[in-house]
Amino acid sequence: MNEDEKYFFDLNGYIVVPNVLSAEDIALANEAIDRHADQIHERIGELSLSAGSKALEGVTGRGDLGGALSWPDPHGRPFRDMLVNPKVVPFLHEILGTGFRLDHNLGIITMRKGAEGHLLHGSSGPGFDRHQYYIFKDGKMHNGLTVAAYQLTDVREGDGGLCLIPGSHKGNYPCPMPLRRGEAYREFIKPITCNAGDCIIFTEATTHGTLPWTADHDRRTALFRFSPGNLAYVPHNWSEDMLALMTDEQRKVLEPPYHARLERPVLEV
């Protein structure tokens, strides 16, 4: 990260890294999702994410699709390559430290026209979340659980999708519930517009959620959650079948949590 990029991440709690995926990889990732579309589960009923907010309601729920890191080639390849994307890794080195690790298994998010939004959430104030945090000490930022969201379709002004409250990763007071529900103070909520092939990186300490999806085309995002190498939010439980599909470089990101001084492997990018 250059000095400008560090400044804006520190200021806002997120950054958009443009053009990290090739047109070929975007097309292949979308083809792979199409091939597995029957496995998309929409969150309706008790799984709804809008928490009853009128501002976030929709006619259906967000779609969730898992398992992409275990798909055989060619369909799993673009998602496995995202683990070590050479345009994204330098940002994660700075944000999380070298030796960062994949914390959650990959989740692909889809939203079709009319999909509801997601109640805004994040771990900033009050109190300190030892797994999801942002602190600045000794001239350097330190982050817990951090998202790299690879965009597989365009998001234009008014489409909906990912939104956040810039600067909230350094908040000390609870986010007002009417703001979390999108029912008041909406001037503080920033929808994130981007192109297919961009990657949005944000700390989970930033208050974030989604707005209802209004575009005619589907929203598609490959959501990776990374942690510092010494930290785990969820249990480390990669399957042998998935590991067998990984390159040596990709396996470095799948190490369990432990201290860097114990010869933890580090990506060379």
N, C-alpha and C positions, 0 to 999 in steps of 0.2 A: 504494500500500500504506500502511495506517496503521501506527502504531508497534507495535501488538500483532502484526500480520501479519509485519512485518519481524523481530520477535523470534523468532517461531515458525519462520520459514523459516531464520533463522540458526541456531537451536537444532537443528532436525531435518533440514534439507536438502530439505524438501518442504512443500507447502501444498495443501489442497483448497479450491478456489473453488466455492461452491455455485451451482446454478441459473443457469448461464451460457447454456444453450440452452433455447429455447422448446419446448413440447410438439410444436408443428408441425414444427420443425426436427429433433427427435429422430425423429419418425415418418417424415419424408421421408428422413433419412439411413438409417434401417433399411430402408425400402422400396428405396432405391438399392442397398444391400448385397444384399438379396434378389434384385434384378434381375441382379446380377453374381455371384451365388453360385457359378456354374459356373467362375469364375476364381479362386476361393479355393484356394490351394495349402497343404496340410498338411505340416508339416515332420516327415517320418518317415525312418527309415533313417539315412543319413549326415548328414541335416539336423536330426536330433534335437537338442534344446536341453538335455536333462536330464543330459547327460554321464555317464550310467550310474548316477546316484544312485537308490537304492531309495526314498528319501523323495520324490523328484520324478517318479518314473516314472508312465506312464499307458498307455492303450490306443491313443492316437493322438497326433499332434503339434499344435502351435499352427498355426492357419490364418493365412496372410498374403494380403492383397488390396491390390494397388496400382492406380494410375491414376485415383483418384477426383477429383483436381484437374483432370483433363482430360475428365471426363464432361460431356456437354452438359447444359444446363438441362432439367428441374428437378433432376435427380439430383446433378449436381455442385455446385449452388449452396450447399447447407448446408456442404459441406466448404470451399469457397472462402471463405465468410463466416467460418469459424473462424480464418482467417489474421488477421482484423482484428476479432475479437470485442471489443466495447467493454467487457465486464466482465473480459476476460483481458489486454488490451493494457496497462493500467496496471501490472499485476504484472510483465509482461515488460520494461516501461520501467525499472522499479526493479531487477529482477534482472539484466538484460542491458545496460541503457542504451538511450537513444533511438537509433533507427536500426538496431535489431536486424533480423536477416534469417533467412529460412527456410534451413536448412542442408541437410537431407535432404528428399527428396520424401516426401509423406504416405504412411504405411503404416497400413492398417487391420488390426488384430489381432482374430482370432476364436478362441474356445476352446469346443468342445462338451464335453458331459459325458464325463469320462474323459481329457481332454487332459492331457498331461504338463506339468510345471513347467519353469522355465528356471533353470539354474545362476545363482546370485547373482554379480553383477559390478559394477564401478564403478572409477573412476580414482583414488580416494583411496589414499594411501600404499602402498608407499614411493615416493619420487621425485615429480617434478612433471610432470603431463601438460599441455602448453601448449595443448591443445585442449579438454580436459575438466578443469575445476578449480573450486575455491571458495577465494577469498582475501578478507580484510577489511583495507582500508587507507584511512587518512584519513577514518575515520568512515563508510565505505560498503562494501557487499559488491560483489564482482566475480565473475562467473561465466562459464565457458565454455559448451560445449554443454549445452543445457537442454531438457527435455521438457515439452510441454503435451499431456496425454493426456485427450481429451474422451471421457467415458463415455456410451455409447449404450444400455447396459442396466444394471440395478441390480446391485450387488455387496454381498451380505450376509455377516455373520459365518459363516465356515466354507465359503464358496463357493470360495475360492482366488483365483487371479489375482494382480495386482500386490502385491508385498511389498517391504519395504526395511528397512534397519538405520538407524533414526533417529540422526543425529549422525555417521554414518560419513563424511560429506563432509569432515570435518575430521580424519579419522584419519591417523596417521603410520606405522602398522605394517601389514603385510599382513593381510588378513582371513583367519582360519584356514580351511583348506580344508573341514574338517567342517562349519563354519558356512555356507560358500558352497554346499555340497551339501545343506544342510538336514538333516544327519544328527546334529548336536550343537549345543548352545547355542541351541536354537530359541526360547528366551525372549527373545532379542535381535531376532528377526525379527518385524516388524509387518505383518500383512496390512492393506491399505487398503480399507475399506468405503466405499461412496459410492452416490449415486443417479444414474440416467440423467439427463444434463444437467449434471452436475458436471464440473469440470476439475481434474485433479491435475497440479500443476507441480512438477518436481523437477530438481535439477542432476544431470548424469550422473556427478558425483563421488561421489554417494551410492551406496552398495552396494545394488543392487536386483535383483530377478528376479521370477519368478512361482511360485506354488504350483499344484499340479494342480487342475483345475477339476472341482467336484463338483456344481454346481447343474444342475437340469434344463434351464434356459434357457441359451442361448449367451452367453458374454462377447463384447462388441463394444466396441472402443476405437479411436478415431481418433488416431493417434500423430504429433504434429508435433515435430520437433527444430529448435530455433532456436539461433543463435549471435550474439555481438556483431557489430556491423556491419563490423568490421575483420577478422573471423576466418572461416575456412572449414575444416571437417573433411573434407568430400567436395567433388569438383569442382563448379563452378557450370555446370549443363547443362540449364536449362529449355528445353523445346521451344517453338517458335513457336506451335504449335497450342494449347498450354496457356496461354501468355501472352495469346493473342488472346481468351481467355475471361475474363480478369481485369479488374476495375475499376482505375481509377487508384490508389485507395488500396491495393488488394491488390498491385499491382505494386511499391509501395514496399517491401514485405517480400521481394520477389524480386530485389532489387538484388544484384549481385556484391559481394564484400567490398572495402571501401576506407575510408579515414579519414573521420570525420564532418566535418572542416573543409572537405572538398571538396564542400560543398553536398549532402551526403547527404540524401535525402528522409526525412522523419520523419512518422509517423502523428500525427494531431491529437487522437486520443482521449485 
